[in-house]
């Protein structure tokens, strides 16, 4: 049953990619710019969420095993989360710059 949903989604994405005039109501490459900006933002959120989740899991597992290291590694943990979030924000800036080329 799950495969059927993914097959339908993939077929829709392929159809919209092959016909950008219908997908983005634009002519030429403007449809691809909008599609690229949307895909970039989607992958940024997905990658950032997975990265922060994995970092948090590692941090909490290490603190659960050895609570004395909490003060030593908490700063590094928050700096790492900030770096992951900054990559997502940079992707959003680039995607919004691409959106500006559409207008």
MIROSE-823784 format. One record per residue: x, y, z of N, C-alpha, C, CB in turn; residue number from 1. Coordinates in steps of 0.05 Angstrom, whole numbers, plus 5000, padded with zeros to 4 digits. Glycine has a CB too. Example, Ala and Ser with C-alpha at 12.3 -4.5 7.8 and 13.67 -1.06 7.14 Angstrom:
<recs>
+------+------+------+-------+-------+-------+------+------+------+-------+-------+-------+-----+
| n.px | n.py | n.pz | ca.px | ca.py | ca.pz | c.px | c.py | c.pz | cb.px | cb.py | cb.pz |   k |
+------+------+------+-------+-------+-------+------+------+------+-------+-------+-------+-----+
| 5264 | 4886 | 5156 |  5246 |  4910 |  5156 | 5264 | 4934 | 5156 |  5226 |  4911 |  5181 |   1 |
| 5257 | 4955 | 5142 |  5273 |  4979 |  5143 | 5258 | 5001 | 5157 |  5282 |  4988 |  5114 |   2 |
+------+------+------+-------+-------+-------+------+------+------+-------+-------+-------+-----+
</recs>
This chain:
<recs>
+------+------+------+-------+-------+-------+------+------+------+-------+-------+-------+-----+
| n.px | n.py | n.pz | ca.px | ca.py | ca.pz | c.px | c.py | c.pz | cb.px | cb.py | cb.pz |   k |
+------+------+------+-------+-------+-------+------+------+------+-------+-------+-------+-----+
| 5016 | 4976 | 5000 |  5000 |  5000 |  5000 | 5017 | 5025 | 5000 |  4981 |  5000 |  5024 |   1 |
| 5039 | 5025 | 5015 |  5056 |  5049 |  5016 | 5070 | 5053 | 4989 |  5077 |  5045 |  5038 |   2 |
| 5077 | 5032 | 4975 |  5090 |  5035 |  4949 | 5072 | 5049 | 4929 |  5098 |  5007 |  4939 |   3 |
| 5046 | 5044 | 4931 |  5027 |  5057 |  4913 | 5027 | 5087 | 4917 |  4999 |  5045 |  4917 |   4 |
| 5028 | 5097 | 4942 |  5029 |  5126 |  4946 | 5055 | 5138 | 4935 |  5027 |  5132 |  4976 |   5 |
| 5077 | 5124 | 4939 |  5103 |  5135 |  4929 | 5103 | 5134 | 4899 |  5126 |  5120 |  4940 |   6 |
| 5092 | 5114 | 4887 |  5091 |  5112 |  4857 | 5074 | 5135 | 4846 |  5079 |  5085 |  4848 |   7 |
| 5052 | 5141 | 4858 |  5035 |  5163 |  4849 | 5050 | 5189 | 4852 |  5008 |  5163 |  4864 |   8 |
| 5063 | 5193 | 4874 |  5078 |  5218 |  4879 | 5100 | 5221 | 4859 |  5088 |  5219 |  4908 |   9 |
| 5115 | 5200 | 4854 |  5137 |  5201 |  4835 | 5128 | 5207 | 4807 |  5153 |  5175 |  4836 |  10 |
| 5106 | 5195 | 4799 |  5095 |  5200 |  4772 | 5086 | 5229 | 4769 |  5072 |  5181 |  4766 |  11 |
| 5074 | 5240 | 4790 |  5065 |  5268 |  4789 | 5089 | 5286 | 4788 |  5048 |  5274 |  4814 |  12 |
| 5110 | 5281 | 4803 |  5134 |  5298 |  4803 | 5147 | 5297 | 4775 |  5154 |  5289 |  4824 |  13 |
| 5149 | 5273 | 4763 |  5161 |  5271 |  4737 | 5144 | 5286 | 4716 |  5164 |  5241 |  4729 |  14 |
| 5118 | 5284 | 4718 |  5101 |  5298 |  4699 | 5104 | 5328 | 4701 |  5072 |  5290 |  4703 |  15 |
| 5105 | 5338 | 4726 |  5107 |  5367 |  4730 | 5135 | 5377 | 4722 |  5102 |  5374 |  4759 |  16 |
| 5155 | 5360 | 4724 |  5182 |  5368 |  4716 | 5185 | 5369 | 4686 |  5203 |  5348 |  4728 |  17 |
| 5172 | 5351 | 4672 |  5174 |  5350 |  4643 | 5157 | 5372 | 4629 |  5165 |  5323 |  4633 |  18 |
| 5137 | 5382 | 4643 |  5120 |  5403 |  4632 | 5121 | 5427 | 4650 |  5091 |  5392 |  4628 |  19 |
| 5142 | 5443 | 4650 |  5145 |  5465 |  4669 | 5125 | 5487 | 4665 |  5173 |  5476 |  4668 |  20 |
| 5115 | 5490 | 4640 |  5096 |  5511 |  4635 | 5070 | 5506 | 4650 |  5091 |  5514 |  4604 |  21 |
| 5062 | 5481 | 4652 |  5038 |  5475 |  4667 | 5043 | 5475 | 4697 |  5027 |  5448 |  4659 |  22 |
| 5067 | 5467 | 4705 |  5074 |  5465 |  4733 | 5077 | 5493 | 4746 |  5098 |  5449 |  4737 |  23 |
| 5091 | 5510 | 4732 |  5098 |  5536 |  4744 | 5084 | 5560 | 4730 |  5127 |  5540 |  4743 |  24 |
| 5069 | 5554 | 4709 |  5056 |  5575 |  4694 | 5076 | 5596 | 4684 |  5033 |  5588 |  4710 |  25 |
| 5098 | 5586 | 4673 |  5119 |  5605 |  4664 | 5129 | 5594 | 4637 |  5142 |  5607 |  4685 |  26 |
| 5145 | 5611 | 4625 |  5157 |  5602 |  4599 | 5187 | 5599 | 4603 |  5150 |  5622 |  4577 |  27 |
| 5198 | 5581 | 4588 |  5227 |  5577 |  4588 | 5237 | 5565 | 4614 |  5241 |  5603 |  4584 |  28 |
| 5259 | 5576 | 4624 |  5273 |  5565 |  4647 | 5262 | 5574 | 4673 |  5302 |  5571 |  4646 |  29 |
| 5243 | 5593 | 4673 |  5232 |  5603 |  4699 | 5219 | 5581 | 4715 |  5213 |  5626 |  4694 |  30 |
| 5207 | 5562 | 4701 |  5194 |  5539 |  4715 | 5215 | 5523 | 4730 |  5179 |  5522 |  4696 |  31 |
| 5238 | 5520 | 4717 |  5259 |  5504 |  4730 | 5272 | 5519 | 4754 |  5281 |  5497 |  4710 |  32 |
| 5272 | 5545 | 4753 |  5283 |  5560 |  4775 | 5264 | 5557 | 4799 |  5285 |  5590 |  4768 |  33 |
| 5238 | 5558 | 4795 |  5219 |  5554 |  4817 | 5221 | 5526 | 4828 |  5191 |  5560 |  4808 |  34 |
| 5223 | 5507 | 4810 |  5225 |  5479 |  4819 | 5251 | 5474 | 4835 |  5224 |  5460 |  4795 |  35 |
| 5273 | 5486 | 4825 |  5298 |  5483 |  4839 | 5298 | 5496 | 4867 |  5321 |  5495 |  4823 |  36 |
| 5285 | 5519 | 4869 |  5283 |  5532 |  4895 | 5266 | 5515 | 4915 |  5271 |  5560 |  4892 |  37 |
| 5245 | 5504 | 4905 |  5228 |  5487 |  4922 | 5242 | 5462 | 4931 |  5202 |  5481 |  4908 |  38 |
| 5255 | 5449 | 4913 |  5270 |  5424 |  4920 | 5293 | 5430 | 4939 |  5280 |  5411 |  4894 |  39 |
| 5307 | 5453 | 4935 |  5329 |  5460 |  4953 | 5319 | 5465 | 4981 |  5343 |  5485 |  4942 |  40 |
| 5296 | 5479 | 4984 |  5286 |  5483 |  5010 | 5277 | 5457 | 5023 |  5263 |  5503 |  5009 |  41 |
| 5265 | 5440 | 5008 |  5256 |  5414 |  5019 | 5279 | 5397 | 5029 |  5240 |  5399 |  4998 |  42 |
| 5300 | 5395 | 5012 |  5324 |  5380 |  5021 | 5338 | 5393 | 5044 |  5343 |  5377 |  4998 |  43 |
| 5338 | 5419 | 5046 |  5351 |  5433 |  5068 | 5337 | 5426 | 5094 |  5352 |  5463 |  5063 |  44 |
| 5311 | 5427 | 5094 |  5296 |  5421 |  5118 | 5299 | 5392 | 5126 |  5266 |  5428 |  5114 |  45 |
| 5298 | 5374 | 5106 |  5302 |  5346 |  5112 | 5329 | 5340 | 5123 |  5297 |  5330 |  5087 |  46 |
| 5350 | 5350 | 5110 |  5377 |  5345 |  5120 | 5383 | 5358 | 5146 |  5397 |  5355 |  5099 |  47 |
| 5374 | 5383 | 5150 |  5378 |  5396 |  5176 | 5364 | 5382 | 5199 |  5368 |  5425 |  5174 |  48 |
| 5339 | 5373 | 5194 |  5324 |  5359 |  5215 | 5337 | 5333 | 5222 |  5296 |  5354 |  5205 |  49 |
| 5346 | 5318 | 5202 |  5360 |  5292 |  5207 | 5386 | 5297 | 5222 |  5364 |  5277 |  5181 |  50 |
| 5401 | 5317 | 5213 |  5427 |  5323 |  5225 | 5424 | 5331 | 5254 |  5441 |  5344 |  5210 |  51 |
| 5405 | 5349 | 5260 |  5401 |  5358 |  5287 | 5390 | 5335 | 5305 |  5382 |  5382 |  5288 |  52 |
| 5374 | 5318 | 5294 |  5364 |  5296 |  5309 | 5386 | 5276 | 5316 |  5342 |  5281 |  5293 |  53 |
| 5404 | 5271 | 5297 |  5426 |  5253 |  5302 | 5445 | 5265 | 5323 |  5441 |  5246 |  5277 |  54 |
| 5450 | 5291 | 5321 |  5468 |  5304 |  5340 | 5456 | 5303 | 5368 |  5473 |  5333 |  5331 |  55 |
| 5430 | 5309 | 5370 |  5417 |  5308 |  5396 | 5417 | 5280 | 5408 |  5388 |  5319 |  5394 |  56 |
| 5412 | 5260 | 5391 |  5412 |  5233 |  5401 | 5440 | 5226 | 5412 |  5405 |  5213 |  5379 |  57 |
| 5461 | 5233 | 5398 |  5488 |  5227 |  5408 | 5494 | 5242 | 5434 |  5508 |  5235 |  5387 |  58 |
| 5485 | 5267 | 5435 |  5490 |  5283 |  5460 | 5476 | 5270 | 5484 |  5481 |  5312 |  5455 |  59 |
| 5450 | 5264 | 5480 |  5435 |  5253 |  5503 | 5444 | 5225 | 5510 |  5406 |  5254 |  5496 |  60 |
| 5453 | 5209 | 5491 |  5463 |  5183 |  5498 | 5489 | 5185 | 5514 |  5468 |  5167 |  5473 |  61 |
| 5506 | 5204 | 5506 |  5531 |  5207 |  5521 | 5527 | 5218 | 5549 |  5551 |  5225 |  5506 |  62 |
| 5508 | 5236 | 5552 |  5502 |  5247 |  5579 | 5488 | 5226 | 5596 |  5485 |  5272 |  5576 |  63 |
| 5472 | 5209 | 5583 |  5459 |  5188 |  5599 | 5479 | 5167 | 5609 |  5438 |  5173 |  5582 |  64 |
| 5500 | 5162 | 5594 |  5521 |  5143 |  5602 | 5539 | 5155 | 5623 |  5537 |  5134 |  5579 |  65 |
| 5546 | 5181 | 5620 |  5565 |  5194 |  5638 | 5555 | 5222 | 5644 |  5594 |  5194 |  5626 |  66 |
| 5538 | 5226 | 5665 |  5527 |  5253 |  5670 | 5547 | 5274 | 5677 |  5507 |  5250 |  5692 |  67 |
| 5571 | 5267 | 5685 |  5592 |  5287 |  5692 | 5602 | 5302 | 5668 |  5615 |  5273 |  5707 |  68 |
| 5599 | 5292 | 5644 |  5610 |  5306 |  5621 | 5590 | 5326 | 5609 |  5617 |  5286 |  5600 |  69 |
| 5567 | 5329 | 5622 |  5547 |  5347 |  5611 | 5557 | 5376 | 5609 |  5522 |  5347 |  5629 |  70 |
| 5571 | 5386 | 5629 |  5581 |  5413 |  5628 | 5603 | 5416 | 5608 |  5591 |  5421 |  5656 |  71 |
| 5618 | 5395 | 5603 |  5641 |  5397 |  5584 | 5632 | 5397 | 5555 |  5660 |  5375 |  5589 |  72 |
| 5611 | 5382 | 5549 |  5604 |  5378 |  5521 | 5579 | 5394 | 5512 |  5600 |  5349 |  5515 |  73 |
| 5565 | 5406 | 5531 |  5540 |  5420 |  5524 | 5546 | 5444 | 5505 |  5525 |  5430 |  5549 |  74 |
| 5567 | 5458 | 5510 |  5574 |  5481 |  5493 | 5580 | 5472 | 5464 |  5599 |  5495 |  5503 |  75 |
| 5595 | 5450 | 5461 |  5601 |  5440 |  5435 | 5576 | 5430 | 5421 |  5621 |  5417 |  5437 |  76 |
| 5557 | 5419 | 5436 |  5532 |  5410 |  5425 | 5516 | 5433 | 5413 |  5515 |  5395 |  5446 |  77 |
| 5514 | 5455 | 5428 |  5498 |  5477 |  5419 | 5511 | 5492 | 5395 |  5493 |  5497 |  5441 |  78 |
| 5538 | 5493 | 5395 |  5552 |  5504 |  5372 | 5548 | 5487 | 5347 |  5582 |  5507 |  5378 |  79 |
| 5548 | 5461 | 5351 |  5543 |  5443 |  5328 | 5515 | 5446 | 5317 |  5547 |  5414 |  5337 |  80 |
| 5495 | 5449 | 5335 |  5468 |  5454 |  5326 | 5465 | 5480 | 5311 |  5448 |  5454 |  5350 |  81 |
| 5480 | 5501 | 5320 |  5479 |  5526 |  5306 | 5491 | 5524 | 5278 |  5495 |  5548 |  5323 |  82 |
| 5513 | 5509 | 5275 |  5525 |  5505 |  5249 | 5506 | 5490 | 5230 |  5551 |  5489 |  5251 |  83 |
| 5492 | 5470 | 5240 |  5473 |  5455 |  5224 | 5450 | 5474 | 5215 |  5462 |  5431 |  5239 |  84 |
| 5440 | 5490 | 5234 |  5419 |  5508 |  5227 | 5427 | 5530 | 5208 |  5408 |  5521 |  5253 |  85 |
| 5453 | 5539 | 5210 |  5462 |  5559 |  5192 | 5463 | 5549 | 5163 |  5490 |  5569 |  5200 |  86 |
| 5470 | 5524 | 5159 |  5469 |  5513 |  5132 | 5441 | 5513 | 5120 |  5481 |  5484 |  5132 |  87 |
| 5422 | 5507 | 5137 |  5394 |  5508 |  5128 | 5386 | 5537 | 5121 |  5375 |  5497 |  5149 |  88 |
| 5394 | 5556 | 5137 |  5387 |  5584 |  5132 | 5401 | 5594 | 5106 |  5395 |  5601 |  5155 |  89 |
| 5426 | 5585 | 5101 |  5439 |  5593 |  5077 | 5424 | 5582 | 5052 |  5469 |  5583 |  5077 |  90 |
| 5414 | 5558 | 5054 |  5399 |  5547 |  5032 | 5373 | 5563 | 5028 |  5392 |  5517 |  5038 |  91 |
| 5360 | 5571 | 5049 |  5336 |  5587 |  5046 | 5343 | 5614 | 5033 |  5323 |  5592 |  5074 |  92 |
| 5365 | 5626 | 5039 |  5373 |  5651 |  5027 | 5377 | 5647 | 4997 |  5398 |  5663 |  5040 |  93 |
| 5390 | 5626 | 4989 |  5395 |  5620 |  4961 | 5369 | 5615 | 4947 |  5414 |  5597 |  4958 |  94 |
| 5351 | 5600 | 4960 |  5325 |  5594 |  4948 | 5309 | 5619 | 4944 |  5309 |  5574 |  4965 |  95 |
| 5309 | 5638 | 4963 |  5295 |  5663 |  4960 | 5307 | 5680 | 4939 |  5294 |  5678 |  4987 |  96 |
| 5334 | 5679 | 4936 |  5347 |  5694 |  4914 | 5338 | 5683 | 4887 |  5377 |  5692 |  4917 |  97 |
| 5335 | 5656 | 4885 |  5325 |  5644 |  4860 | 5296 | 5653 | 4855 |  5327 |  5614 |  4862 |  98 |
| 5280 | 5654 | 4876 |  5252 |  5663 |  4873 | 5251 | 5692 | 4863 |  5237 |  5660 |  4899 |  99 |
| 5271 | 5708 | 4871 |  5271 |  5736 |  4861 | 5276 | 5738 | 4832 |  5293 |  5750 |  4876 | 100 |
| 5289 | 5718 | 4820 |  5294 |  5718 |  4791 | 5269 | 5712 | 4775 |  5316 |  5698 |  4784 | 101 |
| 5249 | 5701 | 4788 |  5224 |  5695 |  4774 | 5208 | 5720 | 4768 |  5207 |  5675 |  4791 | 102 |
| 5209 | 5740 | 4786 |  5192 |  5763 |  4783 | 5203 | 5783 | 4764 |  5188 |  5776 |  4808 | 103 |
+------+------+------+-------+-------+-------+------+------+------+-------+-------+-------+-----+
</recs>
